[in-house]
Amino acid sequence: MIKKIFTLLIFSVFLGSVHSHTSASTLSEDPIVVSYQRNFIRAGISTKLELLSGASEIPSVNMTPLYSDALYFAISSFYVLGEDRQLVDIACSAVNAAAAGQDPSILPSIYEIFPLFTNSVLRISCINAIAKLSGPEGEGFEFLKTWFASALDDCESGKFVDPRIMTSALEAFAVLGNPSVFPFVFRAAVSNLDSSVVAAAGKTINSLNEGYTDNILSIILEKNPEKTQAAFSFAVSNENLQEADLGMIAENVFNTMLEVDSQGNPDAAPVLESSLEVLTRLKWFRASPSVLRYFYRMQSEYKTENIGAEKLIPVINCLGAMGTTEAAQALSIFLGLMNSETEQKKTCNENLMLSIINALGDLGDKSAFDYLLYVGYLDYPESVKQASRDALARLKW
């Protein structure tokens, strides 16, 4: 008796589920589609799959009502059959065919079936369909963004989420192009997730062109060296980024990390050096005041032998690329100090001298004339004297 009651309860739940889902299904006005719908209802589970396959081979007819019936069948049957292999195949076939038919009316059914089934192939099919049928501002995007944020939380709490599904979602974000997903994609890109997810996140970040610079700058403002280095690396590798935007980003990285470095955080120095290289390459003169502050600090540390010349040379090279009068004056005075030291000690660091002289030649400021000229009267290697003569010839009068 108890067994009979339990069976009746299960059957009633199943019927209620079928009724709630099939009520959303509509009979098509196209007689071909109606014929398929009726045959689908009558058919066994194996034949249902064959019907879907056959329907997808009629591209001239919109079979979305049939695919909707198939998804509602899968949803209703799930409560009894679970993730039965044939049931999953029916759902996959319906989702893929609906996506190919490009009818977004199927999307509500996809939103319903996605969280119900955990099968990776089906979920990936759903994600691909949403990316194809939904716009960047549509419900589909919001649906995927909400799920992806939740999946990240699950991963961080130790739960398993198939990397293939997460990668598929990231690829969908690249297709949809809505920049509001940037924080979540960046979070994935700097995570300890599967390498395929991290790689896909990095690729997706550089596909989100709208608001890209602002999103990168917002990360830099957090003053976290690790995150800043990651964000800056993405910007440097972004082939679509304008030089003006890259220069602005590099300047912000430099200024922020200069502050963090002055507070004694050793993680800031490598990021500072990376941004310095980009500022030098771009000849980003707007950063000249900040680079000068850094130069004076590094010059002081060099004098106290806290750092070697190899740390100071990149800063000098950057000043040489700035093209400002202030940079020329600072380097001219430094060359004067080096001349005095060489005159007294009869020794010099050749590479350091060459970097100073070449930078002054690049700047071409005539304020360096006396200091460069004096190099020829001191006991410097011939390479340094020749560099000085070349720099003198490049001064602008």
PAKOL-404711 format. One record per residue (C-alpha): residue number from 1; x, z, y. Coordinates in steps of 0.5 Angstrom, whole numbers, plus 500, padded with zeros to 3 digits. Each point is the difference from the previous one (the first is absolute). Layout:
BEGIN
- resi/x/z/y
- NUM/X/Z/Y
...
//
This chain:
BEGIN
- resi/x/z/y
- 1/500/500/500
- 2/506/502/505
- 3/503/493/498
- 4/494/496/502
- 5/499/504/506
- 6/507/499/502
- 7/500/492/498
- 8/493/499/504
- 9/504/504/506
- 10/506/495/500
- 11/495/494/499
- 12/496/502/506
- 13/506/501/505
- 14/502/493/497
- 15/494/497/502
- 16/500/503/507
- 17/507/498/501
- 18/498/493/498
- 19/494/500/505
- 20/503/503/506
- 21/506/494/499
- 22/495/494/498
- 23/496/501/505
- 24/505/498/505
- 25/500/493/496
- 26/496/494/502
- 27/498/494/497
- 28/503/494/502
- 29/496/494/503
- 30/504/495/497
- 31/497/499/493
- 32/507/499/497
- 33/502/507/502
- 34/494/503/498
- 35/501/497/493
- 36/507/503/500
- 37/497/507/502
- 38/494/500/495
- 39/505/498/494
- 40/505/505/502
- 41/495/505/500
- 42/498/498/493
- 43/507/499/497
- 44/504/505/496
- 45/506/503/503
- 46/505/494/498
- 47/495/495/502
- 48/500/503/507
- 49/507/498/501
- 50/500/493/497
- 51/494/499/505
- 52/504/503/506
- 53/506/495/498
- 54/495/494/500
- 55/497/502/506
- 56/507/500/504
- 57/501/493/498
- 58/494/497/504
- 59/503/501/507
- 60/494/496/504
- 61/495/506/498
- 62/501/507/503
- 63/500/504/494
- 64/500/507/504
- 65/494/502/498
- 66/502/500/493
- 67/507/503/501
- 68/496/506/504
- 69/496/501/493
- 70/506/500/496
- 71/503/505/505
- 72/494/505/500
- 73/499/499/492
- 74/508/502/500
- 75/498/506/504
- 76/494/502/496
- 77/503/499/494
- 78/506/504/502
- 79/496/507/499
- 80/499/498/493
- 81/506/496/498
- 82/505/502/504
- 83/506/496/501
- 84/499/495/494
- 85/504/494/500
- 86/495/495/500
- 87/496/504/506
- 88/507/500/504
- 89/500/492/499
- 90/493/499/502
- 91/502/504/506
- 92/506/496/502
- 93/497/493/498
- 94/495/502/505
- 95/504/502/506
- 96/505/495/499
- 97/495/494/500
- 98/496/503/506
- 99/507/501/504
- 100/501/492/498
- 101/493/499/503
- 102/501/503/506
- 103/494/503/501
- 104/501/507/503
- 105/493/503/498
- 106/503/502/494
- 107/504/505/503
- 108/495/506/500
- 109/501/499/492
- 110/507/500/500
- 111/501/506/505
- 112/495/504/494
- 113/504/498/494
- 114/507/501/503
- 115/500/507/500
- 116/496/501/493
- 117/505/496/496
- 118/507/502/499
- 119/502/493/497
- 120/506/498/504
- 121/499/492/499
- 122/493/501/502
- 123/502/504/506
- 124/505/495/502
- 125/494/495/499
- 126/496/504/505
- 127/505/501/505
- 128/502/492/500
- 129/493/499/501
- 130/499/505/506
- 131/506/497/503
- 132/497/493/499
- 133/493/501/502
- 134/501/505/506
- 135/502/500/507
- 136/506/504/503
- 137/494/504/504
- 138/495/500/494
- 139/498/506/495
- 140/505/497/495
- 141/506/502/504
- 142/497/507/501
- 143/499/500/493
- 144/507/499/498
- 145/503/504/505
- 146/496/506/498
- 147/502/499/493
- 148/507/499/501
- 149/501/506/505
- 150/496/504/494
- 151/505/497/495
- 152/506/502/504
- 153/498/507/500
- 154/499/500/492
- 155/507/497/499
- 156/503/505/505
- 157/496/506/496
- 158/503/497/493
- 159/494/496/498
- 160/501/493/497
- 161/498/494/503
- 162/502/493/497
- 163/505/497/505
- 164/497/493/499
- 165/493/502/503
- 166/504/503/506
- 167/504/494/501
- 168/494/496/499
- 169/497/504/506
- 170/506/499/504
- 171/500/492/499
- 172/493/501/502
- 173/501/503/507
- 174/505/495/501
- 175/495/495/499
- 176/495/504/504
- 177/505/501/506
- 178/496/506/503
- 179/506/504/503
- 180/496/507/500
- 181/503/500/493
- 182/507/501/502
- 183/501/507/499
- 184/498/500/493
- 185/504/494/498
- 186/506/503/504
- 187/499/507/496
- 188/500/496/494
- 189/506/496/502
- 190/504/506/501
- 191/497/504/494
- 192/503/501/493
- 193/495/496/497
- 194/502/494/495
- 195/505/495/502
- 196/495/495/500
- 197/495/504/505
- 198/505/501/504
- 199/503/493/501
- 200/493/498/501
- 201/498/505/505
- 202/507/497/504
- 203/497/493/500
- 204/493/502/502
- 205/503/504/506
- 206/503/494/503
- 207/494/496/499
- 208/496/504/504
- 209/502/496/507
- 210/494/503/504
- 211/503/507/503
- 212/506/500/496
- 213/505/502/506
- 214/495/506/502
- 215/499/502/493
- 216/508/500/499
- 217/501/504/507
- 218/495/505/498
- 219/504/502/493
- 220/506/500/505
- 221/497/505/504
- 222/500/505/494
- 223/507/501/501
- 224/501/500/492
- 225/507/496/499
- 226/498/498/493
- 227/493/497/502
- 228/503/497/506
- 229/506/497/496
- 230/494/497/496
- 231/496/497/505
- 232/506/498/504
- 233/502/496/494
- 234/494/497/499
- 235/500/497/507
- 236/507/498/499
- 237/498/496/494
- 238/493/497/503
- 239/502/493/502
- 240/493/499/504
- 241/502/506/505
- 242/502/497/507
- 243/507/502/502
- 244/497/504/506
- 245/496/504/495
- 246/506/501/496
- 247/504/502/506
- 248/494/505/502
- 249/500/503/493
- 250/508/501/500
- 251/500/503/507
- 252/495/505/498
- 253/503/502/493
- 254/507/501/504
- 255/497/504/505
- 256/496/504/495
- 257/506/501/495
- 258/505/502/506
- 259/495/506/501
- 260/500/502/493
- 261/507/499/499
- 262/502/504/506
- 263/496/506/497
- 264/504/500/494
- 265/496/496/495
- 266/506/496/496
- 267/494/495/497
- 268/500/497/507
- 269/507/497/500
- 270/499/494/495
- 271/493/498/504
- 272/504/501/507
- 273/505/495/497
- 274/495/495/497
- 275/496/500/507
- 276/507/499/504
- 277/502/494/495
- 278/493/496/502
- 279/501/502/508
- 280/507/497/500
- 281/497/494/496
- 282/494/499/505
- 283/504/502/506
- 284/495/504/502
- 285/502/502/507
- 286/494/505/501
- 287/503/505/495
- 288/506/500/504
- 289/499/507/503
- 290/499/503/493
- 291/506/497/497
- 292/504/502/506
- 293/498/507/499
- 294/502/499/492
- 295/507/497/502
- 296/501/507/504
- 297/499/504/495
- 298/504/496/495
- 299/505/499/505
- 300/501/508/500
- 301/500/501/493
- 302/505/495/499
- 303/505/503/505
- 304/498/507/496
- 305/502/496/493
- 306/493/502/498
- 307/499/492/498
- 308/505/494/499
- 309/500/494/504
- 310/496/496/495
- 311/494/504/502
- 312/501/499/508
- 313/501/492/499
- 314/493/498/498
- 315/498/504/507
- 316/505/496/504
- 317/498/494/497
- 318/493/501/502
- 319/502/502/507
- 320/503/493/500
- 321/494/497/498
- 322/496/504/505
- 323/502/495/506
- 324/499/506/505
- 325/505/502/506
- 326/499/507/497
- 327/503/498/494
- 328/506/497/503
- 329/501/506/504
- 330/500/505/494
- 331/505/495/496
- 332/504/499/506
- 333/501/507/501
- 334/501/501/492
- 335/505/495/500
- 336/504/503/506
- 337/500/507/496
- 338/503/496/494
- 339/505/497/504
- 340/502/507/503
- 341/501/503/493
- 342/504/494/497
- 343/504/500/506
- 344/502/508/498
- 345/499/500/492
- 346/503/492/499
- 347/495/500/495
- 348/493/497/500
- 349/494/498/495
- 350/501/492/500
- 351/492/499/497
- 352/498/505/505
- 353/503/496/506
- 354/498/493/498
- 355/493/502/500
- 356/500/503/507
- 357/504/494/502
- 358/495/495/497
- 359/494/504/502
- 360/503/500/508
- 361/501/492/499
- 362/493/499/497
- 363/497/504/506
- 364/505/496/505
- 365/499/505/506
- 366/506/500/505
- 367/500/507/500
- 368/504/500/494
- 369/506/496/503
- 370/505/505/501
- 371/499/504/494
- 372/501/493/496
- 373/506/498/504
- 374/504/507/499
- 375/499/499/492
- 376/505/494/501
- 377/505/505/503
- 378/500/505/494
- 379/503/501/493
- 380/494/497/496
- 381/500/495/494
- 382/500/493/502
- 383/493/499/497
- 384/497/505/506
- 385/504/497/505
- 386/497/493/498
- 387/493/502/500
- 388/501/503/507
- 389/503/494/503
- 390/494/496/497
- 391/495/506/503
- 392/503/499/507
- 393/499/492/499
- 394/492/502/499
- 395/499/504/506
- 396/495/498/505
- 397/502/499/507
//
